Amino acid sequence: MKTDFTAFFLQEYHRQQRERMESTKNTLKSDILPALAKSGVHTVVAEYSGYGDSGAIDSISYLGADGKAVTLTGDATCIMGLEEALYEFLPGGFEINEGGQGTLTLNVHD
């Protein structure tokens, strides 16, 4: 049976998770997506993998509306911010034990 402290702790944890996700979405909308669109990026594809309590985004591809690779121009801070944001959207636990792998796709213009 959960104690009052445990229930409080879980509520606080989930509240912080929601706030972090909202903050990430706001940063994407206000800063990162406009910068990507300005560079001609239509879609971002991130491949990730995890195993043995470790995991990472292995590669990030930037594609134009025609599906061809786009070379980013501009601010490196935007690219770092994008990678940090993408980690927020990865499935929880993808790095645990046998891990998981997959692709995360971000549509810049949606």
N, C-alpha and C positions, 0 to 999 in steps of 0.2 A: 504494500500500500504506500502511495506517495505521501510524503510529509508536506506540510505547507511550504517549507523551504524548497523542496524539489519542484513543486508546482510553480512556484514563483520563478525559480531558476529557468525552467523550461519556457515559461511565458516570456521572460526577458530575452532569452536566447532567440526565440522565434521573432520577437519584435525587432531585435537588432538585425536579424537576417532580412526581414521585410524592408527595413530602412536602408540597408546596404544595397538591396536589389533596386529599390526606387531611385536611390542616388546614382547607381550605375546606369539605369535607363535614362535618367535626366541628362547625365553627362554625354551619353551616346547621342541623344536627340539634339542637344544644344551645341556640342563641340565636335565630336568625332564624326558623326554621319555627314554633316555639312562639309567638313574638310575632305572626307573621302569622295563625296559627290563632286566637289570642285576638281578633284584629280581624275574624274571620269570613271570612278569605281561604281559598279552597279551591284556587285555581289562579293562578299568576303567568304572564303571557305577555309575553315581551320580544321586540321586533322590533329587528333589527340590520341594518346595512349597512356596506359598505366599498368604497373605490375609491381608486386612486392612492396607495397606502401610508398610508392613513388610514381609520379606521373607528370606529364607535361603536354603542352601544345607543341606538336612536332613541326608543323609547317602552317603558314598562312598564305593563301593565294588571293590576289586581288584581280577581279575580272570585270571587264567592261560589259556593256549591254549586249555586245556581240559574242560574249563568252570567251573572248581572248584576254590574255594576261595584260594587266595595266601596270606600268611603272609609276609608283607613287612619287609625287612631288610635294615639297613642303616640309612641314614640321615633324621632326622625329618624336617629339613629345606626344603628338597625336597617335602615332603608331604604338608607342609604349602604352598609352591610355587604352587603345583598342585591345591590346593583348590582355591587359588587366581586366577589362570589361568582359572579354570572352571567357576568362576563367570563372567568372561569376555564373555563367550560363552552362557550364559543364555539369554533367550529372554527378550528384554527390556520391562519393565512394568509388569513382572510376579508377582510382589508384590502389585500392585495397586488394590484398591477396592476389588472385589471378588477374585482377584488374579488368579494365575494359578499354575499348578503343572505339573510335567513331569519327564522325565528321559533323561539325557545327557550321551551319550556313546562315549568314546574316545578309538580308536583302536591304541594301542601303536606301532605296527609294520607297520602301513600304512604310 
